Structure formats: structure tokens, C-alpha cells
Amino acid sequence: MYYVSGKLALITGGTRGIGLEIARHLLEAGAKVVVNGRVSTPESEQLQAEFGTDRVVIALADVSKPVEATALVEDAANAFGRLDILIHSAGGPVPGSVLTLTTEIWMDAFALHVHPVFHLFRAAHPWLAKEGGAVLLVSSVAGLRGCPNSVAYQAVKGALIPLAKALAFDNAAAGIRVNVIAPGIIRTRFHAQMTEAARAHNITNRIPLRREGTPTDVAEAALSMICNEFITGEVLTIDGGMSMRVTA
């Protein structure tokens, strides 16, 4: 068991949604967290008020920019004298087909979802290797199965899986574990535009467990992947059974 009490976690995309809920679970397990986002949010400020500024730092940075991603890691590690857990949860929807997407949107999707892993991991490696650290990448079932009108989102979320496996293999000797979680339909602002008809269709026809997931469902799975010291290079799907279906 990898105990997180007293350890420091850096979470990109940690100021809301799934990233914020993972931060809460880590705090409840005794960790300290640096939650990153492009802007602060009432939710992240409430988390800081609840657990205190000595355990929760809100660090504003755009991790799609390599210099800011690297500085984010260095500032967090130097401030606390350690960095034990790195979670890349930053992202967002990228709707569009290959014929409707602009080149800029395509490139921006990789800049936010995939490229930060390279820069964050390189900066964090010396700290993670000190006592054996844990890295968790937040992918999606869209990276595992085909979805309509989301070619860029599927590509970037799918790319995180072999990237994690490569990092896990190359850095296992340093005691660094790298895993992936792949959430399905989780009720966050990501799905704020979903119609009630689409929600009913998902629950009735697409999700065998007949409900949407919650950030808590994902955070509990994330904490399990972080704490289990004998899991690395793996993908855990949290989708109520949706992706196991032959048809949707």
C-alpha cells in the first residue's frame, strides 16, 4: 500500500470536476495538494478554505504552454520540498469531425491533453524518483471506443494510454508507477450541454448500470490506482459497463 499521508500531489485541471474530486479524496487521505487550473474557481477556493492554505495551494498556469507546465512542477516541488504524486486531469471537450475541425483546434487538443505529460513528467522525475512516486493520467472511454463527431478528443485521449505504458516501462526501475483512468459519462460541467433526451438514452440504452457516474466514482478509483504499489502501466475504466457493450 502506497500511503499518501504527508505526501504532495500536483493535479492539473484540479480546480473543478474530476480533478477537484481527486484532490478532495487525497486530502481526506492525509495528502497535501497543489491544484492547477487556468483560473481559480469557487469550488477550489472552498476546498482551500476547508482544508487550509498549508495543505491546499491553488496554482494558476496554462499547462498547454511548456514553460508554464515546467514552472508549475518546479514551483510546487520547491515550495514543499517534495513531489510524490502527479495527476494530469486538464482537458475539455473537442467536438468536430475531421472535415469540420480547424487545424488550430486539432493542434490545441494535443497541446492541452497530451504534450503537457512530456513536460510535466520530465520536470517531476527527479522528485518522483526519490521515494517512488505515482503518476495518473485521466483519459476517457472515448480513447478506447469509437464515438461520433469527436475525432480530436478520441485521438488525444487514446494517445495517453500508450504514453503511460511507455513511461511506466521506462521508469519502473526508479520506482515510478504510471497508470491511466478512463471515465465514461460522468456528471460534470463537461456534459452540461447534454439534453435530457440524450441523458435518458444513455441511462436506458448505453450504460448497463443504468445511471451516470459521479466524480466520486472516479476519484475512488483514482485513489486506488495511486495507492496500489503493484499496479503500473494499466488502464482502469470507470463507465458503468458502457464500453463493454458490442453496440451502443
N, C-alpha and C positions, 0 to 999 in steps of 0.2 A: 504494500500500500504506500503510495506517494502522499505524504501528508502535506497539506498546503498551508497549515497554520504558520504564520510568521513569514511566509514567502510573498514575493511580489509578482503580480500578474499585470501584464500590459495587454489591453484589449482595444483593438481598433474597431471603430463602429460601436463603441461601448456606451455611447450616450443615450441610446434608445433601443427598443426592441429586444431581439435575441441577445445582442452583446451586453446590454444593460442587465438582463436577467442572469446571464452567466456571471457577470460581476457580482451581483447580489448573492448568488449561491457561493461564490468563492469567499466573499466577505463573511457570510454566515459560517463558513468552514474555518475561518480564522485568518484568511489571507489579507494582504493589502493590495489595492488595485489602482492602476492608472487607466482611466477610461478616456479614450480618444474619440474625437469627432471633429468635423469642420467647424461646428458651432456647439455651444453649450445648450442644454435643454432643461426644462423644468424637472424632468424625470431624473436626470443625472445630478442636478443640484439638490433634489430631495434625497437622493442616495447619499450624497456627501453630507448633508445635514443629519441624516440618520446615523451614519457610521463614523462621522468625524473627519476633519481635514487631515488628520495624521494617518488615516487609513484609506482615504479616497482622494485622489488627485484627478481633476479634470484637465486634460492636456489637449489644447486645440491645435490641430495640424491637418494638412491635406496629404494623406499618405500616397496619393497618386503622384506626388512630386518626390522624386528620390531624395533630394536634400532634406526635405521635411520628414520623410519616413526615417531616415538615418538619425537625424537630430532627435526625433521623438524617443527612439530607443536609448540613445546616449544620455539624454537629459533625465529620463526615468531611472535608468540604472545608476547614474552618478548621484542622483538625489537620494536614493535609498541604499546605495552601496550593494545592490544586488538586482538580478532579474532572473526569475525562475520559470515563469510561465508566459508564453507568447501566444496570443489568440488573434487571428485575423478574421474579423467579422464584418469589416467595412464592405459595403456594396449597395446594390439597389437594382430595381428592375431595368431591363433594357429591351423594350418591346420593338418588334420590327422583323421583317423578313430580309433575306439577302438582297432583294431587289428594292426595298424601301429604305434600308438603313443608309445613312451617310458614312463616308469614310471616317469622319471625325467621331461619330458616335461609336463606331466599331473600335477605333483605337482607344477612345476614352474608357470603354468597357474593360479592356485589358490593363489599362493604366491604373484603374481602381481595384479591380478584383485579383489580378494575377501578379503584375510587376511588383507591387509592394512586398510580396512574400520574399522576393530575392533580396531587396534592400533591408527589410526588417530582420530577416534571418542572419544575414551577414553581420549586421551590427550587433545583434543579440548573441551570436555564437559564443564569444568568449565568456559571457556571463552564464549562459545556459550550461556550458560545459563544466563549470566549476563544481557543481554538486549534482549534475544530471538534471536537465530541465525538460519541460513538456511544451510542445507546440501543437496547436489545434487550428485547423483551417475550416472555415464554415463554407461548405459547398451547398448543394441543393439536389433534390431528386431530378431537377431539370438537367443536371450534369450527367445523369445516369440513363434517362429515358427521353424519348422524343416528345417535344411539346410544340404546339403551333405558334407561329409568329414570335419566336424568341431565339433566333439563331445566335446572336451575340451572347446573350445570357447563358444559353446552354454551352457555348464554346468556352466561356471563361470559367464557369462553374465546373465543367468537365475537366478543364486543364489543371485544376487544383489537385485532382486525385493522383495522377502520375507524378506531379511535382512533389506532393507529400511523400509518396513512396520513394522517390529518388533521394530526398532529404533524409528520410528515415534510414535508408540503407547506408548512405554515405556517412552519417553521423552517429550511428548506433554505438560505435566504439567509444565515443565521447560521452555516452550515457544520455544522449538527447533523443527523446521519443517524439515522433511526428505522426499525428493522426488527423482524420477528417470526419466531420459530421455532415450529413446530408438531410436537412429538414425538408418536409413536404409542405403542405398547406398549413401554415402557422398564422394564427390571427394576430397580425401586427399592422402597422401603417402601410407595409409593403402591399397588403391586399385591401387597402382602404377603398379602392375604386371597384372592387368586386360587387356585382349586383346580387340582390337577394336570390334571384333565379339561378345564378351561377353557383352561389353558395349551396343552395338546396340540391342542385345537380351533383355537386362534389360529394356531399354527405350521403345522398341516396345511391349514387351510381359509381362513384370513383374511390371512396375511402371505405374499406371493409369494416373498420371500427365505427363508422357512422358518426364521426364528429371531426371538427377541425382540431389541429394541435394548438397548444399554447406555448408561449415562451418558456414556461416552467418545464414542460415536457422536454424541450430541447436542452435547457440548462442542466437538468438532472442527468441527461445522457452525456453532456459535455463534461460534467464533473467526474463522471465515471471513467471517461476516456483519459482525463488528465491524471486521475489518481491511480489507475491500474498500471503498475510498473512493468507489466509483461505484455503490453499491447503497443505495437508500433507499426506504422505503415498500413493501417487499416481504415476502413470506411464504415461508419455506423449510420444507418438510415433511420430517420425518425419521421414516419409519414403515415402511421395508422394502417399500414399494409398496402397503400396505394400503388407503389411501384412494383409490387409482386404480381399484379394483375396482368393477364395476357392482353386484354383490351380495356380501353378507358370509356 
